Structures are given as structure tokens and as C-alpha cells.
């Protein structure tokens, strides 16, 4: 049985929400915890980070200043244990979901067992997965946002295509590879199966798309249900291994090396887009928000991102949507767009904390959580 949303709303209404005794902002210690922790401290919130044993030092030693409370578990999945949930509720926690939270804790656990208020729409987290029926592609199509042509089978590959398949060992990662023909698909797929990167079962569930060529832009947004505002936080690009390593080699060395590269995101850097094209980005963000309201009410609360390319026809083509904290720590210091609007640099964590602050002021905490 799904978590009762009336229970969640009652929880936040019971939280002591006077400005002198705010809720605690919670986050899982991976992916984007530092962003959320920093933003929460900027707005004078107490914070709690939930860590997995052996992965906690970043949060307990190097950036302990960002977190007032630390919980160290044997496994992230232990977050659904009643003792852990009771501790989070006693702290009046509003938890901010990131990709690691969705992947390691698991969609079923989040939807059915995790009875702690989430800033965001817990029912939308699983829509990021391409194997779900009403997934991100469904939402992009409903929003009439351009995306790469999807192929039904490897036999339809007749030009450079990307195969999106889940990694075998790390479910948080996607082991993408490329092929220009059915024969090349089979060759590269079997090589990855032999290397233990993917499985036959996951390959059968893979998504195949025509490669969208153009300038890469990951557009980061925040939707506020309090004001129905869609804030554009800025763009970033992703550093990927070992793709970036291969691309630094001369072309003939790339061919000679014969490296089976993987698109594993290991970093970020900021970028901007020429102003004449920005309106297309704003329009895409708003269209996506309106679609999410209709398909997954109350909508995509808080942070999300549309990752795509601006092609030679100057069309924004989206090939991936992040339906939670996108994880882009460079935005606050590299993106000018929030500064243009609000007169100060505001990153993902800061914008999240500001929303909680506004909800407290308006006595509307129940409107920003599920």
C-alpha cells in the first residue's frame, strides 16, 4: 500500500514551523548532498545527512560544517527501518530526494514504506526509468518537446544510434554504447556482456535512439507550487569517463586503442547559451511543468532538469529528464541566470531552502511535500 499522503501532510502541519524552530532539511549522503546542505545552511536551517558506512567521511570530516545531524547506516536501504524513520520525524525532517536516494533506497520502498515528508513528488521518481509505462519519454511527448527518434529494435539501426542500457553492477549508472548497424550493435553488445558491464536481460530492455547531434546543454529548473513560478537555474555539462579520456586522444589513436568507453558521469562544468535561444529553454521548462501537473498531480515539485542538445536547426532536442535534484554543484557559482532575476547567485540547494522558507511563512508546508 502506498504511503498515505494525508498522513504526510498532517506530519508537516504538526511540525513546529515558527521561524525560530524550523524543520530540518534532510538528504542522502551521495550525489548532491553538499549542494542541499550548503543551501539549507544559507537559509539557517538545521540539516541531517544519511550516510552509508564506509562512504561518510566527506560529510562527517571534510564538510561536517554543513550538517547538524549525521546518521550512519549499514546500507542506504535501512532508511525505511522504523527506528531511522522515527529519528527523522523527531527532527521534523523534510527530505530532499536525489538520484542516489531513488536508486539505492528503491522506488517501492519510497512509495510504500518511507513515511517522511519529501520535498518533491515521490510518485514521479520512478518515471525517470525508461522501462516504466508513463516514463520521462511519455512526459516529453505529452509536452510536445522534441526528443531523438526511438527505434523499436536493433534491426532498425541504419545510422549512428545510442543504446541506453542499465549497468550490471551499479544500477545508478547507465552503460550507454553506440552502433551504426545491427551487426555493430550485436558486436558491441556481446563485448560488453563478456566484460560483465551489462547483462542479456538488461540489453533486452534497452532503449535505442538516433543520436542527436548538437551543442550539449543540461537545463536546470525549479517549479514552485506556491507561486507557479518556473525558475531557470542555468546550464551545465557533464564530465564523463572514460569518454572524456578517449576524446582527448588524436583520432587515429582513438581508433587504434579500441577502447569500449562508458558514459559514467564524474563531474560537471557550467556553460551559457546565446540569449536569442533562451526563450526555447524557458518554453520547454514550462511545457514540461504543465504536463507533469496533468499526468502526476500535483506536479514536479522543486528541482528537475532537461538534458539535450541545441542542433544546427537551433531546435532544443531533449534526450533525458531528471525528475529530482539533478546534481549540478557548479550552478551557484557559474550560472548568471538566477542572478539576473533575483540579484544574487542562487544554486540548487539555495533555491530549495528558499522554497521551504516561503512555505513556512505562508503556512503552506503541506503544498510542497508528498
C-alpha positions in Angstrom: 0.0 0.0 0.0 1.3 3.4 -0.9 2.3 6.0 1.7 -0.8 7.9 2.7 -0.3 11.5 1.5 -2.8 12.8 4.0 -0.6 11.4 6.7 2.5 13.2 5.2 0.6 16.5 5.0 -0.5 16.1 8.6 3.1 15.4 9.7 4.4 18.7 8.3 1.4 20.6 9.7 2.4 19.1 13.1 6.0 20.3 12.7 6.8 23.3 14.7 7.1 25.7 11.8 7.7 29.0 13.6 10.7 30.9 12.2 12.6 30.2 15.4 12.1 26.5 15.2 12.3 25.5 11.5 12.0 22.0 10.0 15.3 20.1 9.4 16.4 19.6 5.8 17.4 16.0 5.1 19.4 14.5 2.3 21.1 11.2 1.5 24.9 11.4 1.6 25.7 11.0 -2.1 25.2 12.7 -5.4 24.1 16.2 -4.3 24.1 16.3 -0.5 26.7 19.1 -0.4 24.5 21.3 -2.6 21.5 20.8 -0.5 23.4 21.1 2.8 25.0 24.4 1.7 21.8 25.9 0.5 20.0 24.9 3.7 22.6 26.5 5.9 22.4 29.7 3.9 18.8 29.9 4.9 19.6 29.0 8.5 18.0 25.5 8.5 19.3 22.6 10.6 20.3 19.7 8.4 20.6 15.9 8.6 22.6 13.7 6.2 22.0 10.0 6.0 25.2 8.1 5.1 26.2 4.6 4.3 29.0 3.2 6.4 32.3 3.5 4.6 31.1 6.4 2.5 30.6 9.0 5.2 33.9 10.8 5.5 33.1 13.6 3.0 30.1 14.6 5.2 31.4 13.8 8.7 35.0 15.1 8.3 35.6 17.4 5.4 32.2 19.1 5.3 30.8 18.5 8.8 30.1 22.2 9.0 27.1 21.7 6.6 25.3 19.1 8.7 24.0 19.3 12.2 23.0 15.7 12.4 24.5 12.6 10.8 23.0 9.2 10.6 25.3 6.3 9.5 23.6 3.2 8.3 25.0 -0.2 7.1 23.0 0.2 3.9 21.1 3.1 2.4 18.0 0.8 2.2 18.0 0.8 6.0 16.4 4.2 5.8 13.0 2.5 5.7 13.6 0.9 9.1 11.1 2.3 11.6 13.9 3.4 14.0 15.5 5.5 11.3 12.2 7.0 10.2 11.3 7.8 13.8 14.5 9.7 14.2 14.0 11.6 11.0 10.4 12.5 12.0 11.6 13.6 15.5 13.9 16.0 13.8 11.0 17.4 11.8 12.7 16.4 8.6 11.7 17.4 5.1 13.8 15.1 2.9 15.1 16.2 -0.5 15.3 13.3 -2.9 18.3 12.9 -5.2 19.3 10.2 -7.8 21.1 8.1 -5.2 18.1 8.1 -2.9 15.8 6.9 -5.6 18.2 4.2 -6.8 19.7 2.8 -3.5 16.6 3.1 -1.3 14.3 1.9 -4.2 11.1 3.1 -5.7 8.9 0.6 -3.9 10.4 1.5 -0.5 10.0 5.2 -1.2 6.4 4.9 -2.3 5.2 2.3 0.2 7.4 2.4 3.3 9.2 5.8 3.7 6.8 7.8 5.8 8.9 11.0 5.9 7.8 14.2 4.0 9.7 14.6 0.7 10.1 17.9 -1.0 9.0 16.7 -4.4 6.6 14.3 -5.9 7.5 10.8 -4.7 5.3 9.2 -7.3 7.3 10.8 -10.1 10.7 9.4 -9.2 10.2 6.1 -11.0 9.1 7.9 -14.1 12.7 8.6 -14.8 13.2 5.0 -15.7 12.7 4.2 -19.3 11.1 0.8 -18.6 8.1 2.4 -16.8 4.9 3.0 -18.8 4.3 6.6 -18.0 8.0 7.5 -18.1 10.1 10.5 -19.0 9.6 9.9 -22.7 5.8 9.7 -22.2 6.0 13.1 -20.4 8.2 14.7 -23.1 5.9 13.5 -25.8 2.8 14.8 -23.9 4.6 18.1 -23.5 5.4 18.2 -27.2 9.1 18.6 -26.5 11.3 17.3 -29.3 13.4 14.2 -28.5 15.6 11.8 -30.6 13.8 9.2 -32.7 13.4 6.0 -30.8 13.9 2.7 -32.6 11.8 -0.5 -31.9 14.6 -3.0 -32.4 18.4 -3.2 -33.3 17.3 -4.3 -36.9 16.1 -0.7 -37.5 19.6 0.8 -36.9 20.7 2.5 -40.1 22.8 5.4 -38.8 24.6 6.3 -35.6 22.4 5.4 -32.7 22.9 5.3 -28.9 21.9 2.2 -26.9 20.8 3.0 -23.3 21.1 0.0 -21.0 21.5 -0.4 -17.3 24.9 -1.3 -15.9 25.2 -4.7 -14.4 27.0 -3.9 -11.1 25.9 -0.3 -10.5 22.2 0.3 -11.0 22.7 4.0 -10.6 24.7 4.1 -13.8 23.6 3.5 -17.4 26.1 1.7 -19.7 25.5 3.5 -22.9 27.1 2.5 -26.2 26.9 3.4 -29.9 26.2 1.4 -33.1 25.6 2.3 -36.7 24.1 -1.0 -37.9 22.5 -4.2 -36.5 25.8 -6.0 -36.9 27.7 -3.4 -34.9 25.0 -3.5 -32.2 25.5 -7.2 -31.8 29.3 -7.0 -31.7 29.4 -4.2 -29.2 26.7 -5.6 -27.0 28.3 -9.0 -26.8 31.7 -7.4 -25.9 30.1 -5.6 -23.0 28.3 -8.7 -21.9 31.5 -10.7 -21.9 33.2 -7.9 -19.9 30.5 -8.0 -17.3 29.3 -4.5 -18.0 25.7 -5.4 -18.9 23.5 -8.4 -18.9 21.4 -10.1 -21.7 18.3 -9.4 -19.6 19.0 -5.6 -19.3 20.0 -5.5 -23.0 16.6 -6.8 -23.9 15.1 -3.8 -22.1 17.5 -1.2 -23.6 16.3 1.9 -25.3 17.7 2.6 -28.8 17.7 6.2 -30.2 19.1 8.0 -33.1 22.0 10.1 -31.9 21.0 13.8 -31.6 23.9 15.9 -32.7 24.4 19.5 -31.4 25.7 21.5 -28.5 25.1 19.8 -25.2 23.0 21.7 -22.6 21.7 20.4 -19.3 18.9 22.9 -18.4 18.2 23.0 -14.7 14.8 24.3 -13.4 12.8 24.7 -10.2 9.0 24.7 -10.1 7.3 26.3 -7.1 3.7 25.2 -6.3 3.5 28.2 -4.0 3.7 30.7 -6.9 3.5 28.5 -10.0 6.9 30.0 -11.0 9.3 28.1 -13.1 12.8 29.3 -12.2 15.6 28.6 -14.6 18.8 28.0 -12.6 21.2 27.6 -15.5 23.1 25.1 -17.7 25.8 22.6 -17.0 27.6 20.0 -19.0 28.8 16.6 -17.7 32.3 15.2 -17.5 32.1 11.5 -18.4 34.6 8.7 -18.1 36.1 7.2 -19.9 34.5 9.1 -22.8 36.4 12.3 -22.0 39.7 10.4 -21.8 39.1 8.9 -25.2 38.1 12.3 -26.7 41.5 13.8 -25.6 43.3 11.4 -27.8 44.1 12.2 -31.5 41.6 10.5 -33.9 44.0 7.8 -35.1 44.9 6.9 -31.5 41.2 6.6 -30.6 40.8 4.1 -33.4 43.9 2.2 -32.5 43.1 2.0 -28.8 39.8 0.3 -29.5 38.5 1.2 -26.0 35.0 0.3 -25.0 34.2 3.5 -23.3 31.4 4.1 -20.8 29.3 7.2 -20.2 29.8 7.4 -16.4 29.2 11.0 -15.1 32.0 12.0 -12.8 31.8 15.8 -12.8 30.2 19.0 -14.1 31.1 22.3 -15.6 28.9 25.3 -16.3 28.1 26.9 -19.6 25.7 29.6 -21.0 23.6 29.8 -24.2 23.3 32.7 -26.5 20.4 34.9 -25.4 18.4 34.6 -28.7 17.8 30.9 -27.9 16.9 31.1 -24.2 13.2 31.5 -24.8 13.1 28.0 -26.2 14.5 26.7 -23.0 12.1 28.6 -20.8 9.2 27.3 -23.0 10.3 23.7 -22.7 10.5 24.0 -18.9 7.0 25.5 -18.6 5.5 22.9 -21.0 7.1 20.1 -19.0 5.8 21.5 -15.7 2.2 21.8 -17.1 2.3 18.2 -18.4 3.5 16.9 -15.0 0.7 18.7 -13.3 -1.8 16.9 -15.5 -0.2 13.5 -15.5 1.2 13.3 -12.0 -0.7 15.8 -9.8 0.3 18.0 -8.0 3.2 18.1 -10.5 7.0 18.0 -10.4 7.6 20.0 -7.2 11.1 21.5 -6.9 14.2 20.8 -8.9 14.3 19.0 -12.3 16.4 19.1 -15.5 16.0 18.6 -19.2 19.2 17.4 -20.8 19.6 17.8 -24.5 21.2 19.4 -27.5 20.7 22.6 -29.5 21.1 21.3 -33.0 22.1 23.0 -36.2 18.4 23.9 -36.9 18.5 25.6 -33.4 16.0 23.2 -32.0 16.3 22.1 -28.4 16.1 18.3 -28.5 15.8 16.6 -25.1 17.2 13.1 -24.6 17.0 12.8 -20.8 14.9 14.2 -17.9 16.0 14.3 -14.3 12.9 14.2 -12.1 14.6 15.2 -8.8 17.8 17.1 -7.7 19.8 17.0 -11.0 23.1 17.3 -9.2 25.0 20.2 -10.6 27.1 21.8 -7.9 28.6 24.4 -10.3 25.4 26.2 -10.9 25.5 28.6 -8.0 28.9 30.0 -8.9 29.0 29.6 -12.7 25.4 30.4 -13.9 24.3 34.0 -14.2 20.6 33.4 -14.8 19.3 33.4 -11.2 21.5 36.5 -10.5 19.9 38.2 -13.5 16.4 37.6 -12.0 17.0 37.9 -8.2 20.1 40.0 -8.0 22.2 37.3 -6.3 23.7 33.9 -7.0 21.3 31.1 -6.1 22.2 27.4 -6.6 20.1 24.3 -6.4 20.3 23.9 -2.7 19.7 27.6 -2.0 16.6 27.6 -4.2 15.3 24.5 -2.4 15.8 26.1 1.0 14.1 29.3 -0.1 11.0 27.4 -1.1 10.8 25.8 2.3 11.2 29.2 4.0 8.4 30.7 1.9 6.2 27.7 2.6 6.8 28.3 6.4 6.0 32.0 6.0 2.8 31.2 4.2 1.9 28.2 6.4 1.8 26.0 3.3 4.4 23.3 4.0 1.8 20.7 3.0 1.8 22.1 -0.5 5.5 21.4 -1.3 5.7 17.8 0.0 4.4 14.4 -0.7 
